[in-house]
Structures are given as C-alpha cells and as structure tokens.
Amino acid sequence: MGTGSELAFWLLAVLIVGSALAVVVLRDVFRAALFLVLCFFAVAGIYIILSADFLAAVQVLIYVGAIAVLIIFAIMLTREAQRGSPSNRLQIPVLIVGLLLLAVIVAVVVDTSWPAADVPPPAPTTGDIAEKLFDKNEGFVLPFEIASVLLLAAMIGAIVLVRERKEE
C-alpha cells in the first residue's frame, strides 16, 4: 500500500470509529441513523482500498441502500422518535464491559506480529463472480431466484400478519 492508500485508510478508519461512536452516544435516534449511514459508506471505502470492488458495491446497495433507509423510514414513521433514547440504569456496567473488550482487542492487535508483504493489489473480482453466477452450465441463477422469491413470500406473510393484528 502506498502512502496515499495508507492516508485514505486512516482517514476512513477515524471516520468509521467516530461515526460508530456517534451512533451509540447520540440521543436523537434520527441523527444516529444518519451517522450509521456514514459508517456504512466509510466501510465501503475501506473495501475499495482493499480492491474488493464487489464487496464495496454490495455494502452500498444492501446496507446503505436498503437497511439504513429502512431504519430511517421506521424512525420517521414512529411517533415516539422525538423523545430519543431513555437513559438506562445499565449504562455504567455496559461502559465497563465495553472498555474491557476494547482493552482486550487493543492488546491482541499490539501483541500480534502482522507480516507485511509487497504484493500488488489483486484484480477486481466482480467479473469472476458474475461468470460463476450466470454461467450457462453450472450457474447459480436458479437458486438465487428461488431465494429471492422465498424472501419476498416471507415479507408478504409478515405484512399480512401485522395487518390482521391491527384490525383486531
């Protein structure tokens, strides 16, 4: 990795940690969800630095495009969203457990010898994945489509169950 890549990595790492902390610390749930979107985008940036273009695209499409937008819409449609997060009596014990976990992770990262190699970044993988997925002989299009239909059926079933409970 060159100095430009290292600088981009550290900037994105600081952005990820900062936005993740904002998600946890902010009392306004809507702003916390926006910081979650920022965190997802920064993770996609890390994937781009690692030449994992398919993972970066999936990160943006699935997490930012679907999950984060769903969370934001759910927050906007909730009546109680303006009150924010109530304070909890478990804040101090959770803070202590979190700090202990952080200390363990930092100790492991510092004590591990990380071998560095001057290997050029791998070629993009999106084409290879597309060839495996859509290959005429042994492609996975049919299982992929079956899974999407099953997920659609589960979503429609959940909507039907919720609508029936509201009418009662």
N, C-alpha and C positions, 0 to 999 in steps of 0.2 A: 504494500500500500504506500502510495506517495504521500507527501506532506499535505496536499490538498484533500486527499481522501481521509487522512487522519484528522485534519481540522474539521471536515464535514462530519465525521463520526462523532467527535467530541461535542460539537455543537448540537447534533441531533440527540446525543445521549443526555446532555444537560436539558434539552427541551423535553425529552421523554420523562426524565425524573421530575422536572419542575411541573409539567402538566399533570403527571400522576399524583404528585403531592397536592396540587390544586384540586383535583377530583376528590381527594379524601378530606381536605381541610375546609373547602368552601361550604357554607351553609345554604347557599342558593343552589338548588338542585339543577336548574336550567343552565347556569354558568358552569357547574361541574360537568354536565353532559357535553357542553361545548369544549371544555378542556380535554374530555375523553376523546372527542373527535380529533383534536390537535395531537394527542398522544398517538392515536392510530395512524395519522399521517406521518408522524416522525418515525414510527416503526417501519412504515413503508419506505421511508428514506433510507433507513439502515439496510433494508433488503436490497435497495437499488445499489448501495455502496458495495454490497457483497455479491453483486452480479446475479441476484436471484430475481430476475425480472417478473417471472410468473408469480412468485410469492408476493411481490410488491403490488402487482395488479389485483391479485385476489384479496390482499389486505385492504386496498382502497375500495374494491367493489363490494366485498362482503361486510367488512367491519364498518367502514365509513359510510358506504352507500346504503347498507341495509340495517345493520344492528344499531348504529349510532342514531340514524334518522328515526328508527322505530322508537328508541328510547326518548328522543326529543319530542316526538309526537305524543308519546304516552304521558310525558311530563306536561306538555301543553294542554292535554285533554283532561288532566287530573285537577280536581277542584282544590285539593289541599297543597298544591305545588308552591303556593306563595308563602306558606309558613316555614318551609325549609326543614332541615333535619332537626329533630328534637335532640336535646342533649341526653346522653346516656350515662348511667352510673358505671358502666364498664369501660369508660374511656381510659382511665389510668391503667388498669390491668392490660388492656389491649395495646396501649402505648409501650408498656414494659415488654410484652411478648414481641411486639414488632421491633423494638430496639435490640432485643436479644437475637432475633432472627437476622437482623441487619449485621450485628457483630459476627455471627457465625459465617454469614456469606462473605463478609469482608475478609475474615481470617482465612477462609478457604481460597479466595481469589489471590490473596497475598502470598500464601504458602505454596501454591501450585506453580510448578515451572511450566511456563507456556512456551512451547517450541515455536520459533518463528522461521518461516521459510520464504524465500524469494521466488514464489510461484506466481506466474501471471494469472489474472482472474480467469475463471472458466468462461466458456462461451455461453451465450444465453440459452436457456433450457425450454423456452416456450414452444419452439418448433418441434423439439423432440417429444414433448408432452402431447402436442396436437397430433403428431403422427401416431403415437400409441393409442390415443383416444379414438381417432377417426379412421384407423386402419381398416381396410375392407375385409381382410382375412381374420384378424383377431382383435378387432377394435372393441371398445367398451362403451359404445354409444347406447346400446340397448339397456345394459344395467344402469347407466347414468340416467336415462329417460325414465326407467322404472322407479328409480329412487326419487326423482323429481315428482312423479305422479303420486307416489306414496306420501311425500311431504305435503303436497297440495291437498290430498284427501284428509290428512291429519289436521291441517289448518282449517279446512271447511268443517270438519267434525267438531273442532274446538269452538268455532264460531256458532255452530248450531246449538251446542250445549250451553254456551253462555246466553244466547238469545232465549232459550227455553227457560232458564233460571230467572231472567229479568221479567218475563211475562207472568211468572207465578206470584 
